[in-house]
Amino acid sequence: MTDNDTFDIAADILAHDFHMARDEIRPDRALADLQLDSLALMEFVFAVEDRFQIRIPQERLDPREAGLTLGQLSEIVDEIRSPATADSAARVA
């Protein structure tokens, strides 16, 4: 799966579950600027995690800090899902 695929899936979640207009969903858009309250924002993150069957460590994801964008969220998801990351995590465990 590529970054674009991951972004498209996250965008679909925003459009379908959170009723955002598709033209407002861009990779450079900060999560804090999505016009979601803090609960809805966390629900979005949980929906992304559930869709990809991952958990994003809290230190990697504070959606209100540092202007984390949808594109960066997609990159984090891809990094967690990559085989190299999974192999590293298995060696540490």
MARSELO-117758 format. One line per 2 residues: number of its first residue (from 1); their letters; for each residue x negated, z negated, y negated of N, C-alpha, C, O. Coordinates in pm, whole numbers. Atoms other than C-alpha are relative to their C-alpha. Layout:
BEGIN
NUM = a = X/Z/Y/X/Z/Y/X/Z/Y/X/Z/Y  ...
***
This chain:
BEGIN
1 = mt = -86/0/119/0/0/0/-90/0/-124/-189/-73/-127  81/-9/120/-138/88/-343/59/-86/-111/172/-134/-102
3 = dn = -48/77/116/-113/-93/-676/131/56/-52/221/-20/-88  -123/-60/52/153/158/-783/119/-34/88/228/-62/37
5 = dt = -108/37/-91/361/88/-472/42/-145/-25/161/-176/-31  -28/142/23/333/-286/-534/73/-17/-132/172/-90/-140
7 = fd = -67/8/130/425/-245/-899/143/52/11/235/-10/-43  -134/-58/-13/722/-24/-808/96/-95/70/212/-106/32
9 = ia = -84/97/-71/853/-285/-565/34/-118/-91/148/-163/-94  -26/110/94/813/-563/-824/99/46/-108/187/-29/-148
11 = ad = -92/-55/101/988/-339/-1079/141/11/55/238/-17/-16  -133/-8/-64/1274/-280/-835/65/-138/6/186/-151/-15
13 = il = -54/137/-3/1314/-657/-797/53/-38/-138/163/-92/-150  -45/31/136/1333/-696/-1175/127/76/-36/219/20/-94
15 = ah = -115/-84/36/1579/-409/-1213/125/-42/77/233/-54/20  -116/29/-85/1805/-502/-922/45/-146/-12/162/-173/-38
17 = df = -37/142/-6/1793/-884/-909/15/-64/-138/90/-160/-154  0/63/132/1735/-959/-1278/59/92/-107/55/59/-226
19 = hm = -74/-92/87/1923/-662/-1430/-77/43/-124/-22/53/-233  82/-52/109/1634/-541/-1643/7/152/-2/12/216/103
21 = ar = 4/-146/14/1639/-187/-1778/-135/52/48/-239/-3/12  122/-54/-60/1384/23/-1590/-103/40/-106/-223/27/-82
23 = de = 95/-43/104/1231/154/-1915/-69/-117/-69/-165/-97/-143  64/119/55/1145/-204/-2015/-105/-58/94/-176/-151/57
25 = ir = 90/53/-103/940/-260/-1699/-123/89/6/-118/200/58  125/-75/6/581/-149/-1754/-114/-88/51/-107/-211/39
27 = pd = 111/80/-50/251/-257/-1596/-69/-87/-106/-123/-192/-74  68/75/106/117/-374/-1933/87/-109/-62/44/-178/-154
29 = ra = -92/101/56/416/-600/-2001/-32/-137/57/-39/-155/178  30/137/-42/336/-971/-1991/124/-63/63/237/-42/18
31 = la = -112/67/-65/549/-1180/-1758/75/-90/-98/198/-100/-93  -62/89/98/612/-1421/-2044/90/75/-97/173/14/-165
33 = dl = -79/-81/92/766/-1132/-2241/116/73/67/173/166/10  -106/-68/-73/1025/-1032/-1979/140/-46/-39/239/2/16
35 = ql = -129/54/44/1303/-1224/-2156/71/-75/113/194/-76/120  -54/85/-105/1348/-1446/-1849/-31/-144/-35/-141/-175/-82
37 = ds = 32/141/23/1381/-1821/-1883/-98/-44/110/-123/30/205  105/43/-92/1123/-2028/-1695/48/-5/145/-29/28/235
39 = la = -52/4/-136/1347/-2075/-1390/12/142/57/-29/166/171  -14/-138/-45/1427/-1703/-1365/-137/64/24/-154/143/116
41 = lm = 135/-53/-16/1060/-1620/-1409/-60/-46/133/-121/34/204  51/49/-127/966/-1842/-1116/79/60/117/21/88/222
43 = ef = -79/-66/-104/1254/-1695/-912/-52/142/24/-55/188/138  58/-134/-14/1105/-1351/-980/-129/-7/81/-149/72/173
45 = vf = 127/13/-74/762/-1465/-860/28/-32/146/-36/26/235  -34/34/-139/918/-1620/-548/56/123/72/26/144/190
47 = av = -55/-121/-61/1108/-1295/-483/-111/98/37/-108/161/142  116/-87/-30/783/-1098/-504/-76/-55/121/-110/19/212
49 = ed = 70/61/-113/612/-1345/-271/77/22/130/19/59/232  -82/-18/-120/901/-1327/-25/-2/145/48/-12/170/168
51 = rf = -2/-142/-37/910/-947/-33/-128/41/70/-126/120/165  129/-37/-58/539/-924/48/-48/-101/105/-156/-85/161
53 = qi = 31/104/-98/539/-1230/276/-137/-62/-25/-222/-70/64  124/64/42/259/-1399/84/33/-123/-81/149/-146/-117
55 = ri = -11/107/98/202/-1708/-124/-118/16/-96/-233/27/-53  104/-14/103/11/-1676/-450/-42/-141/-40/42/-221/-83
57 = pq = 45/133/40/-205/-1982/-516/32/-25/-148/16/63/-232  -41/33/137/-89/-2160/-830/-110/26/-102/-83/67/-215
59 = er = 109/-22/95/-433/-2135/-987/-17/149/-33/-80/182/-134  6/-143/27/-402/-1754/-965/116/48/-84/113/158/-140
61 = ld = -123/-47/62/-60/-1742/-1120/67/-109/-81/136/-196/-28  -79/80/91/66/-1924/-1422/57/101/-97/-10/140/-193
63 = pr = -54/-113/74/301/-1666/-1570/8/-20/-151/18/78/-224  -8/22/143/312/-1829/-1912/-139/-10/-65/-151/-16/-187
65 = ea = 135/13/50/-67/-1854/-1945/-72/134/-2/-49/217/86  95/-111/6/-317/-1588/-2048/64/138/3/-4/236/33
67 = gl = -63/-131/11/-63/-1308/-2086/-2/80/128/-16/202/124  -2/-71/-128/-48/-1222/-1716/103/110/-4/219/87/-38
69 = tl = -88/-115/7/102/-875/-1692/56/35/138/9/-15/241  -55/-48/-127/313/-707/-1426/-105/77/79/-109/68/202
71 = gq = 109/-71/-68/15/-485/-1347/-98/-96/64/-142/-74/177  91/100/-56/-209/-788/-1298/65/-72/118/-2/-103/216
73 = ls = -72/61/-112/56/-949/-1077/-8/91/122/-32/44/233  10/-97/-110/56/-632/-865/-140/-2/62/-154/4/184
75 = ei = 138/5/-49/-324/-649/-838/-24/-127/83/-89/-121/187  14/125/-74/-308/-1014/-726/66/12/137/10/-28/238
77 = vd = -71/-19/-128/-50/-928/-460/-82/88/92/-100/54/210  80/-89/-83/-263/-638/-335/-127/-68/51/-167/-48/166
79 = ei = 121/71/-40/-573/-856/-328/30/-98/113/-46/-106/211  -38/97/-103/-398/-1126/-124/34/71/130/5/21/239
81 = rs = -43/-73/-119/-258/-866/115/-110/82/64/-93/132/175  105/-86/-54/-587/-681/166/-62/-64/124/-75/-186/132
83 = pa = 61/53/-123/-748/-715/511/-126/-80/-26/-150/-179/43  123/73/29/-1079/-829/360/31/-143/-45/-37/-237/-5
85 = ta = -39/132/46/-906/-1120/185/52/-83/115/19/-202/126  -54/72/-116/-721/-1215/502/-113/-43/94/-110/-154/147
87 = ds = 113/36/-85/-1047/-1206/702/-79/-115/-59/-119/-206/14  73/108/67/-1222/-1427/444/75/-132/14/14/-235/41
89 = aa = -81/121/-10/-936/-1676/449/-3/-55/142/-6/-177/162  4/44/-139/-943/-1687/830/-134/-66/32/-138/-163/108
91 = rv = 132/59/-24/-1318/-1761/830/-12/-137/-64/-78/-225/-9  7/128/70/-1273/-2045/581/83/-105/72/45/-222/74
93 = a = -91/95/-64/-987/-2205/775/-56/-61/125/11/-143/189
***
